[in-house]
């Protein structure tokens, strides 16, 4: 699943390529996504102008004329492709898994703009696109989403108070979008490695120093991943059509049985399942 850095890269690409364009036509080929596409979806979007594109957590937000909105969540396998008038993939392709040869049968939604065509492709259909007719309903949708790691609200006091008497392990909390939004499986493992915190450690047992480390490395790692163009797992490309490179910085993710990168550690990267997700950590320097 695309995490905050990858969705930010998609946002930047869309903002560069489709901002200020008018939606000329909308074609829905399959309404059965995670949430069923509303019957008035095509009518609602047609002739709307895209004012800007923003991001909240793992959600893309299209700000439309008349103070209306359309949000996109890519789910597990959703991709966004921009095609020019000649149906060729634009160099600034914005898909997370940039795969122009995906079967067209998974092209569930097409939005025709003045200069290009936006295609939403999603083989597993865990993503969704949803319209909001005013800002109040949009804000209500995000009511239960926690602050992003890059937000000032994600501070020491917030984390400390949230963890009081909580028995759930810290890895599960980092994946809990109600606690903190935008972190997924990749970056949760990497953050805890840099903090030297065992992913099974109960939240209530974390020290103030542990919490400071979690806050610090969450910001550092996500910001660095954005600067590196995201993590190119499969075929992800950035706004210039280039691979992201943060996967070259991975210390534990997908490094099972390999040596720990920490100097003088001599431990091995271990893989365990937490909350039904693969978790990678060093069996020595993260053993507390």
C-alpha positions, 0 to 999 in steps of 0.5 A, a space after each residue: 500500500 502506498 504510504 505518506 511519502 509515495 502519496 505525496 509524490 503522486 500529489 506533487 505530480 497531479 498538482 503539476 499536471 492537472 491543476 487549473 484544468 476543467 473536467 470535460 467528461 467522466 466515464 465510470 466503468 466499474 462502480 464497485 470499488 471499496 465504496 460504491 461510486 455514487 450515481 451522480 458522480 459523473 454529473 457532479 464532476 463534469 465541468 468542474 475546474 480543478 483548483 488545486 490538489 492537496 494530501 491528507 495522510 494517504 488521501 489525495 484531495 482534488 479541490 474543485 470549483 464551487 468549494 467542492 471536493 473529490 478524494 482518492 485513496 489508492 488502497 492496496 493496488 490503485 494507480 493513477 495514470 496521466 495520458 496525453 491526447 495521443 494516449 501515450 503515458 506522460 513522462 510525469 506519470 503519477 502512479 504509485 506502481 507505474 505500470 502502463 501495461 496494466 490490463 485495461 479491464 481494471 481502468 475503472 474511472 477515466 476523467 477527461 481534461 483539456 490537456 490529458 486524461 486521468 485513469 484510475 486503475 485498481 485490480 484489487 479494488 480496495 481503493 475508492 474515489 468519493 465526492 464531497 459537496 461542501 467542506 463540512 462533510 469533507 472535514 467530517 470524513 476525516 474526523 477519526 484520522 489522527 495527526 500526521 507525523 509531520 504535523 505539530 499536533 504529533 508531539 511528545 505530550 500527545 503521544 505520551 498521553 495516548 499511550 497511558 495504560 495501553 497494552 497494545 504493541 508499538 508497531 500496531 500503534 504506528 499502523 493505527 491511523 486513528 493514532 497517527 496517519 500516513 505511516 504504513 508497514 514499510 516506514 513503521 519497521 524503519 522508524 522502530 529500527 532507528 529508535 532501537 525499539 522492539 516492535 512488540 514492546 507495549 506502548 505503556 512501557 515506552 519511556 519519554 526518551 523512546 517517545 522522543 525518538 519515535 517522534 523525531 525519526 518519524 519526521 526525519 524518515 518520512 521527510 527523507 523518503 519524500 526527498 528521495 522520491 519515495 520507495 520504488 517497490 515494484 515500479 514506482 516512479 517520481 514526478 520526473 519519470 524516475 525511480 524513487 530511491 528510498 528503498 536503497 536506505 532500508 535498514 530492515 524492511 525486506 532484509 530478513 536474515 541479513 546482517 544488521 547495519 548498526 556498527 558493532 551490532 552483529 545481529 540479524 534482521 528478523 521477520 515476524 507477523 504483527 497485526 497480520 503484517 510482516 514486521 522486520 527488526 534486528 534481533 539484537 539491537 532491538 531486543 528491549 
